[in-house]
Amino acid sequence: MDDGQIQSTIERLVAEEHELWERESSGELSPDNRRRLEVVQVSLDQCWDLLRQRRARRHAGQDPEAAEARPAVVVEEYEQ
């Protein structure tokens, strides 16, 4: 996946996340949608992490294609 594809995926996930948060704020979020929101949030974290890895590798003169998506358990343990 190149940077543009990652960015497109992020934009799609952000739109879905906003839609789910709107449902949440109006009290219309089902348990299935709540689980989907959690999945979307983790996927967003993974995409952002991958994009940052690619940019860092490029900045360091390394091949951005060598960056790999990290497992959710790794990405979710990062300190903010």
N, C-alpha and C positions, 0 to 999 in steps of 0.2 A: 504494500500500500504506500503510495507517495503522499507527500504533505497535503496536496489538494484533496485527495480522497479522505485522508484523516480529518481534515477541516470540514469537509462535507458531512462526514459521519457525525462529528461534534455538533454541527448546526442542526442536523436532523434530531439527534438525541436531546439537544437543548429545547427544541420546539416541543418534543414529546414530554419532556420534564415539566415545562411550563404548563402544558395542557393538564397534566396530572396534578400539579400544584393548584391549578384553578379549581379542579374537581374537589380537591382536598379542602380548600378554603370555603367551598359552598356545601361541604358535608356530603358530597356525592361520590367519594372514593371507596370503591368496593375492596374487599380483602385481596382479590386478584390484582386490582390496579395498584394497591399498596405494595404488593410484591414486585409488580412491574416497575414501579417508581424506584425501588431499591436496586433492581437490576440496571435500570437506566443510569442511576447515579454511579454505580460501580463501573459501568461501561464508559461513562464520561471520564472518570478518573483514569481508566486504562488508556483511553485515546489521548488525553492530555499528556500523560506520562510518555507515551510513545512519541508524540510530536516533540516534546521537550528533549527526549533522547536523540531524535534525529537532528534537531537544531544544534544540540551540544556536540554531536559527532561532526557535523558539518563545520561548525566553528573551530573545532580542534583539528580540522584537516583530515578527518576520518570519513569512511564511507557511511552515509546515513542509512543505507540499505541494510547494514549490519545490525541496526537497532531492532529489538524484538519486543512485542507486547509482553508485559509481565503479568503473572497470575494475579487475580483479584486479591488474594490473601497478602501478597507483597505490597501492592499499590495501596490497599486500604490501611496498612500499618504505618504509612508515612506520617510524620508529624507535619501539621500545617503551620 
